[in-house]
Amino acid sequence: MTDTLERPRALLPALQLGPITVDTPVVLAPMAGITNTAFRRLCREYGGGLYVNEMVTARALVERRPESLRIIKHEPDEVPRSVQLYSVDPVTTGRAVRMLVEEDRADHIDLNFGCPVPKVTRKGGGSALPWKIGLFESIVTTAVREAEQANIPVTVKMRKGIDEDHLTYLEAGRAARDAGVAAVALHGRTARQHYSGQADWDAIARLREALPDLPVLGNGDIWSAEDAVAMVQRTGVDGVVVGRGCQGRPWLFGDLQAAFEGREDRHRPNLTMVIETLLRHAKMLIPYFDGDERKAMQDIRKHVAWYFKGYPIGGALRSQLVLVETLDQLEDLLGQLDQSIGYPGEAAEGPRGRAGSPKKVHLPEDWLVSQELNEDQRQMIKAAEVDTSGG
Ligand SMILES: Cc1cc2nc3c(=O)[nH]c(=O)nc-3n(C[C@H](O)[C@H](O)[C@H](O)COP(=O)(O)O)c2cc1C
């Protein structure tokens, strides 16, 4: 008898981003205020993948603002070091990428063209930007050219467009490919949708088809390993990007790795495991905030509801947990929980985090009139360029 024990078949081959091989083609979506070194460590411990940090604005980075330098920090064992940049103009983009290259601060750079928040789209940034296709091309080309100096792959993350009447993803995808990116990721929503409704996986499939020679990653509404497998099967993508689904659930990356390796094992955490993870998360946030315990506890508050989703822990304790100010207090409150509580099943699964309803997209004046910048818009973009006065 030979070899009756077949190895499970991997769902997908490794994802190749320039010189970087991502064995499990799963990416932790960049999430501002969430994907810092502490949370990334928890996720990394469970599974393989690429773990992107929170977005950093190119301008803040070149001005060396302390918060931006904190955001791009990586732990010594974090390889590859992935940084997401947000920028509205090619000059600042180029400077920021050059800084990352010259100071050896990143191994992978992602460009954010998906942010839908008014503060960003009002200036023509994030999900508003690919509409100005010339500007988009110029930013991506500049980033790729600067990053090439150190053989650092650049990827682009974008939404479908501004709204259903102003879709940009196919044109922007082709432009990004021609500019030399290593992959594009598509969140299957428009800016107008924000986080409402359902991500359009058909659009992801269309982009996959439109770019046969470039890795395409799918993003939106992956809440479980099974969802990730379903997305791959339905769209043909080369990998998936997972955001809200892992909030309060870093073990999802273990499940994702298992699923991509063709295994059936999944994490079914009891309350003790959840408490231990939450506590470790809180403790790791303290060094991330340079020893500022209060800041770390303020930060952990937003994770509490996600960690305990589906676990019967009682309203009073929940409300005390989201007011926690010190680590002692947190430990004390967690110590009051009934540690015999097991995995609650479906109640702990499914959607979590931001949702809401469609929102008006705030844009610069006359933004949708043409896909070219007019003079006012050009001036606005130029003004976004590096201001060394520190204003
Ligand atoms: C709290 C939060 C912060 C986010 N911050 C960023 C960001 O900094 N950069 C970015 O490209 N996308 C950001 N996103 C979008 C996610 O990366 C992702 O595209 C989106 O949540 C859809 O994926 P999901 O359905 O897996 O959550 C953020 C999303 C959330 C919920």
The ligand as an SDF file (V2000), in Angstrom:
LIG
                    3D

 31 33  0  0  0  0  0  0  0  0999 V2000
  -12.4380   50.6940   10.4590 C   0  0  0  0  0  0  0  0  0  0  0  0
  -12.0250   50.6080    9.0190 C   0  0  0  0  0  0  0  0  0  0  0  0
  -10.8950   51.2760    8.6020 C   0  0  0  0  0  0  0  0  0  0  0  0
  -10.4730   51.1820    7.2680 C   0  0  0  0  0  0  0  0  0  0  0  0
   -9.3230   51.8060    6.8810 N   0  0  0  0  0  0  0  0  0  0  0  0
   -8.8530   51.6140    5.6190 C   0  0  0  0  0  0  0  0  0  0  0  0
   -7.5760   52.1030    5.2270 C   0  0  0  0  0  0  0  0  0  0  0  0
   -6.8440   52.7020    6.0200 O   0  0  0  0  0  0  0  0  0  0  0  0
   -7.1830   51.8790    3.9480 N   0  0  0  0  0  0  0  0  0  0  0  0
   -7.9680   51.2020    3.0390 C   0  0  0  0  0  0  0  0  0  0  0  0
   -7.5640   51.0120    1.8800 O   0  0  0  0  0  0  0  0  0  0  0  0
   -9.1680   50.7200    3.3940 N   0  0  0  0  0  0  0  0  0  0  0  0
   -9.6100   50.8870    4.6510 C   0  0  0  0  0  0  0  0  0  0  0  0
  -10.7880   50.3050    5.0320 N   0  0  0  0  0  0  0  0  0  0  0  0
  -11.5090   49.4500    4.0690 C   0  0  0  0  0  0  0  0  0  0  0  0
  -11.0670   47.9990    4.2140 C   0  0  0  0  0  0  0  0  0  0  0  0
   -9.7030   47.8630    3.8990 O   0  0  0  0  0  0  0  0  0  0  0  0
  -11.8860   47.0760    3.3000 C   0  0  0  0  0  0  0  0  0  0  0  0
  -11.6770   47.4530    1.9660 O   0  0  0  0  0  0  0  0  0  0  0  0
  -13.3750   47.1320    3.5910 C   0  0  0  0  0  0  0  0  0  0  0  0
  -13.6290   47.0610    4.9700 O   0  0  0  0  0  0  0  0  0  0  0  0
  -14.1190   46.0020    2.8730 C   0  0  0  0  0  0  0  0  0  0  0  0
  -13.6340   44.7540    3.2440 O   0  0  0  0  0  0  0  0  0  0  0  0
  -14.4080   43.8290    4.3230 P   0  0  0  0  0  0  0  0  0  0  0  0
  -15.7910   43.6130    3.8180 O   0  0  0  0  0  0  0  0  0  0  0  0
  -13.5810   42.5900    4.3950 O   0  0  0  0  0  0  0  0  0  0  0  0
  -14.4280   44.6050    5.5980 O   0  0  0  0  0  0  0  0  0  0  0  0
  -11.2280   50.4200    6.3470 C   0  0  0  0  0  0  0  0  0  0  0  0
  -12.3750   49.7490    6.7760 C   0  0  0  0  0  0  0  0  0  0  0  0
  -12.7780   49.8270    8.1020 C   0  0  0  0  0  0  0  0  0  0  0  0
  -13.9970   49.0650    8.5200 C   0  0  0  0  0  0  0  0  0  0  0  0
  1  2  1  0
  2  3  1  0
  2 30  2  0
  3  4  2  0
  4  5  1  0
  4 28  1  0
  5  6  2  0
  6  7  1  0
  6 13  1  0
  7  8  2  0
  7  9  1  0
  9 10  1  0
 10 11  2  0
 10 12  1  0
 12 13  2  0
 13 14  1  0
 14 15  1  0
 14 28  1  0
 15 16  1  0
 16 17  1  0
 16 18  1  0
 18 19  1  0
 18 20  1  0
 20 21  1  0
 20 22  1  0
 22 23  1  0
 23 24  1  0
 24 25  2  0
 24 26  1  0
 24 27  1  0
 28 29  2  0
 29 30  1  0
 30 31  1  0
M  END
$$$$
